[in-house]
Every structure is written in C-alpha cells, then in structure tokens.
Amino acid sequence: MEPITHFLTGACIGRAGLNRTTAYATLAAVLAAEAADLDVLWGLAGPVEELKHHRGITHTFIAAPVVAGVVVGAVWLLDRGLQAWRARKSAALVQKGKAPLQPRPRQPIRWGWLYLTALIAALSHLLLDWTNNYGLRPFFPFNPRWYAGSFVFIAEPVLWALLVMALVIPGLLSLTDREIGARRARFRGRGWAIFALSGMVLLWCWRWTEHARGLALIENTLVAAAPVKRIALEPYPVNPYRWHAILETGAYFQTAEINTHTGEIDSDPGTDVIYKPPDTPAVEAAKRTPLGQAYMDWGTWAVVTDAGQVRAPGIDPPQLPPSHQWTTVDFTDLRFGYSFRGPGQATGSSALRGAVYIVDNSGDAGEEMNGREQR
C-alpha cells in the first residue's frame, strides 16, 4: 500500500489500547508501520536498483523483528534526548535564579510492550502490502517467490476514510466535552481505532470473497477462443464488485471487465486481445540486462517487446557508427496496464514500464524505468 495507509494503520494500532500500556506506543507504531518503505532510498542508486530492491529484505518476516528493535532504539534515544533537554533547561533556570522546571506526570515506558507494539506495526506493513497486486517476498532470501493477494487496490479511499475517521472523531468529541465542562479522558479513541481496524479486516473479507467470485465467473465463461493457461484478477478502488481480468492463452493475452454484482463480463476480442510478441535476439539480450533480470523476477505478467528504433522515455538513443544497429526493448506488466478510473480512461504509458537499448542484438546501451535513466 501507499504510505498514507501505513501511517494511519500504525496510528490506529497504537491507539487501539497499546498506548495505555506504555508511553510512546503510538509513535513507535507509526514509525514501525512506515519503516519498511525506507527501501525507496535505493532509488538514489537509480530506478533499476529501486525496482530490484523494492519490497525486498525490509519487507520480510526476518526483518520485522529487526525493524521493531531499531524503532524502539530510536524512541529510547528520543526519550533520553528529551530528558537531557529538560535537565539542561532546569539548570539554566536555576543559574538565572529562577525555579527549575517542575517534573511532569509521565506515563511509564514499558520497553517490552513498546517492542511488541512496534513488531505488530511492522508486521502490519507486510500484511497490507500483500493485499494488493504488486505483492512482496515475505520469505526472502530463503524463498524468492512473490506473493500477492490482489484483492485491494494499492490506494484505497475506503480505508483512508475509515482510518482518518478513527483518528479525527475522538478529537472532535474532546472539543465538545471541553465546551460543556466535562472532564477530559486521558486516552481517547480506543473504540474508534478498534472499529477502524475491524472495518479494514471486514473490507478485506468482502473483497476476498468478490475476488473469488470473479475468478469463478471468468473460469466458467468462454471468454477466450483458445484454451486458457492462467487467469489473474486485478482490483479497482472503492467498488468491490469491479475487477479487471487477464487471461493467457498460448498465442495471446485477453483482458476483460467483470462485475461480480451483476455477473457481467465485458471483453471484445477485437480490442482486448494482446498478441504475444516474438522472442527476438534483442529481446533475449534485454532479459539478461540488470533491468531485464529485475523486471522478469518481479513481473509475473511481464510482456517484453522488440519495439525497433523507437526512443525510450527519459533517455536518448545511443549514437553509433553506421556499422552498428540499435533497437529498443520495452518491458511492461499487464497487472498495471489498466486504468483504475475505469474502462476507456488512459492509464499513462510509463506506469511501471522499463526499456533497454540493445546494440547489435547483444550489447546494453542504456536502461530506463518509468522515464528515469539508470546511470
């Protein structure tokens, strides 16, 4: 999922009762829920390195306890820093002949509970990322296989609404209590946080059911004229009844739009068929490049096309003497080749797309991913 959902989920995990057991619970949960996505820093080394390492070791079961420990260590440093600052502030006031800072009532820090909170939040990141169609490798490096639930869109407004409501409404209610003079509760929002997290699970169950129903519909309907080798169903945001289907036959791919509420399947063989491109020598060479290896490892529905001498986005073609020829090989993944806004809406051709310039069907003369050149 995108960072907003991870952030809000971590906040709700902290406020679901764990903040009553130890200080800094919500802070630790938020940090641990986001920490796995620090792998985006690989993007500083280039887009190919980012693709290769995104949702890599930081998104694994063996890393989650380490992430939790690092977060707790960061909270410990923060707490020590705050205590040292108050001590220096008090000493400065005493030197000026003023009264030192009065000790504030403070919730005790229970480090075991704080670590458990961070661990739960770190694992929530893996669970959320598994629900969408990008997937993750939770057992890496022992098992490099990608796992993807593919039943929740990567940015789900329904989840945003649930989680934001759980965090905002308690604050609004506290303002009402203040106006009528009611005593302010120390910990607010536990019930709302539990409600939001429970609603998230119920939404997953609903979408999981509709995903299974959609697969059954497409499997029991003659959509493609040739025997189907495999099928994938990709989600749309908000509407749990709308799905984008991909079918693979021996010679082509075919897409379809499914409505599990009405049982309708919409697929036009004239416009929704994508013939498999031939495996040219340039294509085979491109698959051996760093971008090709990373893309083929991740792209479970990858399509690799010898596009000829076509300029790739974000990178100039190689300047070669007349005795050498170059060609562009494109990498796309059909899981992301549809518009989340609905049929007929453009997706943007650079979404999770890569390209390699191949010289004389063997040499790599430049790589780009999403319009960014790998240097």
N, C-alpha and C positions, 0 to 999 in steps of 0.2 A: 504494500500500500504506500501511498504518498506520505510525506512527513506529518501532515496535519492530523491524520487519523492516528498515527502512532503517538503523537504528542497528547492528543485528547484521551486516548485509551490509557496511557500512563497516568495522567492526572486522575482519571476515574478509578483506576486500580488503587492509587494512593488514598483516595478519599472514600473508598468503599469500606473502610474500617481499619485499615492498616495504619492510618495516621493517628489512630487512638492508642496504638501500642508503642509507638516510638516517634520521637521528633525526626524531622526531615524525611518522613516516609513519602510524601507526595513529590518532593524534589527528587529523591532517589528513583522513584518510579518513572517520572518523566524523563530523566537522563538515561536510565537503562532502556526505556522503551524506544528511544531515538538512537542509542549509541551504535547499533549495528550498521546504520547507514553512513557511518564515517568512512566506509569503503569508497564513497564517492570521491574521496581525495585521490584515488587512483587516476581520476580524470586529469590531474595535473601532469601525469606522465603521458597523456594522450587518450583519445577516445577508444582505441583498440585495447589498451591496458584497462581502461574503465570497464569495457564490456567483458573482458576476461576475468576480472576480479569482482565485479558487482555481484552482490548476493553470494559471495564466496565464503571464506573462512569465518567472517564475523556473523554470518547467518547460519551457524551450525550449532548442534547440541553441545559439542565440546567447547565452543567459545562462550556460550551463555553464562556458565559459572564464572568464567574469567571476566566477562563484561560486568557482571554483578559486582565482583570484587573490586574492579577498577573504579566503578561508580561509588562504592562505599568508601574507598580510599580517597576519592575526590571530595566527598562530603566530609570526611574526617579532616582533611586539610582546610576546607572551608570553615568548619567549626573551630578549629584551632586558630585560624586567622581572625575570626570574629572575636574570640575570647582575648587574643593578644591585642586587638584594636581597642577593646573596651578597657583593658588594663592600662594601655598607654594613655587613653583619653582620661581615665581617672587620675593617673599620676600627674598629667599636665594640669588638671583642675586643682589638685592639691598644691602643686607648686605655685599656683596663682592665688592661693588662699581661699579657694572655693571648695564646696563639698564635693566629694567624689561621686561618680555615678552610682546610683542605688542598684543593687542586684535585682534583676527582673525575674518574676516567676517563670520557670523554664521547664518544659516537658523533658523528662529524661530521655537520653538516647540509649536504646537497646540495640546494640550492634548486630546481634543475631537476627532480630526481627527486621532490622534495616536491610541486611543482606538478603533475607528471604523475600522482602518486598522487591528489591532490585532484580532478583532472579526471576520472580514471577513476571515482572515487566519485560525483562529481556526475552523470556520465552514467548510472551505475547507478540513480540515483533515477528518471530518465526511463524507463529500461527496466522497472523494477519497476512503476511506475505504469501503463505501457502494458499490462501483462499482465492487469489487472483490468478490470471493466466500467464504471468511472467514466470512464476514459480521460484523455487530455491532448491539448494542442495543441503539438506539438514544433516546428512551423514558424511559429508565431505570432511577429510580427504579419504576416508575408508571406502566410501561409496560415492562416485561422482555423478550419480543419476539425478536428474532434475525431477522434482515433484511439484505439481500444480493442481489445485482444486478446480480452478477455472469457473467458479460459480459466483464470484463477486468482482465487479469492475474495480480497476485499480484506484479509482477515485469515486467513492460512493456518497452522494449528498445525503442519503437517508441516515447513514452512520454519523455524518457530521452533525445533522440536526439532533439526533439522539444524545450524542456526547456533549455538544455545546449546551443543550437544554439542561443536562445534569449538572453542569458547572455554573451556569448563569442563574438558574431559578433560585437556588438557595441564597445567592447574594441579593436577589431582588426581595425575597421574603425577609431577609435580615433588615433591609431598609424599612419594610413595613413594621416589623417589630420595634425598630428604633423610634418610629413615629408615634406608636401607641404606648411606648414606655416599657415594653416587655423586656425581660432580662435576656441578653444575647447569649445563645448557646455557644460553647467553646468550639465544638466540632459540628459543622453543618454539612449537609449534603450527602450523608452516607446512603440514605434510602434512595436518593436520586441517582447516585453513582451506581448502586447495585441495579436499579431499574434500567439504566442505560446499558450496562454490560450484559444484563439478561436479555434486553431487547436486541443487542448485537447477535447473541447466540441464536435467538429465535429467528432473526432475519437470515442468518446462515442456514438454519434448518429449512426454512421456507425455500430459499434459493437452491439449496442442495436437492430438495425434492423436485423443484421445477426443472433443474438441470437433468436429473434422471428421467423425468417425464419427457423432456425434449429429446434426449438420446433415444428413448424408446420409440417416439414418434418417427424420427428420421430413420431408425433401423427397420421399422415396419412399413415404410413407404418407399415405393420405387421412384427415387429422385434421379439417380444417375442411370444412364442406359447401359453402362458396363458394370461388372462386379466391383463392389466397394471393398477396398482393403482396410481402411481405417476411417474413423469419424472423430471430429472434435467439435465441441460446442463452446462458444465464447460469449461472455455476458455483456449486457448493456447496463448502464447505470439506471438507478431508480426503479425501472419496471422489471420485476422478476419474471414476467411472462415472455419477454422478448429475448431471443437468442440468435446468434449468428453461427451457422453450421458450416463446417468444411469437410468435404468428402474427398478421399483419394482413390482413384482407380489406377489401372496400370499405365494409362496414357495421359491422364489429365486430372486436375482438381476441379471440383464443382462446389460453389457456395450456395447457401440457401438461408432465408429468413424464416424463423419459426416463432409462432405464437402459441405457447402451451395452454393459454386460457381458452382459445377458440379451436386449437388443433390445426390451424392453418400452416402450410408450408409453401413458401413462395420461392421458386427457383426457375430461372429462364435459361435453358441450355444455350440460347443464342448469345447471352451477355454474361452469364455467371460461370462459364467454363474457362479454366486457365490450363492450357496445354503445357505439359512438362517440357522445358527447354532441353535441347540436346546437350550431352556432356562432351563439349569440345575440348581440345588440348588446353586452351586458355582457361576454361572452367576448372579442369583438373589441377592446373598450376595454381589458380587462385585459391583453391581449397587448401593448398599446402602452405599458404602465406600465414603470418600471425593472425591477421584478421579472419581469414578463412577458417583456421583451426578453432579460434574462439567462437566464431559465429555458428559453425556446424556442431560444436559441442553443446551450445545453448539452444539453437534454433530447431526445435522439434518439428516445425513445419516450414523449414527453410526452402527457398527456391533460388537457385543460382543461375544467372542468365548471362550469356555472352552477348553484350549489347553492341559490340562493334566499336568504332571510333566515335564515342559519344563522351562529351566532357562530364565528369562526375562533379557533383556539387561541392564547392569549397576547396577544390584542388585542381590546379592546372594540369593539362596533359603533358606527358614527357616530350621534351624536344630532342628528336633523334635524327640521325642521318638517314637519307633515303633508303639505305640498305636494310633498315630495321623497321618493323611494324609494331604498333601497339594496339591494344583493344581494352575495352572497359568490361569488367565482370561485376555485375550487380548481385548483392545479397539482400533478400527480403524474407520476412517470415509472415506467413498467411494469418497467423493468430492476430496480427496487428494491422491487417490490410483492409479493415472495415471502419466505417465512421461510427463512433459511439453516439453521434447525434441522430443516427437513423439512416435508412436506405436513401440513396440519392444525394447525400451530403458528402462533400470532399473530405478526405482524411488528411491530406498533406503527404506528399510522396516521400518525404525524408524520415518518416516515423520509423525508428529502429531499423534503418536501412544503411548498408555499407557498400563500398565499391573499391575495387582494386584495379590499377592499371597493370596489365601484363604485356611484357615486351617479348616478341618472337615466341609466343606460347610457352614461355618458361620463366622469364625474369620479372620480379616485382619492382615496379617503377613508381609506387606511391599508393597509399591506402587512406581512405576516409570513412568516417562513421557519423551519420547524422549531419553531414555538411562540415565536419571538423577534420582537418588533416592530421594524420599520425606522423609525428616527426621523430 
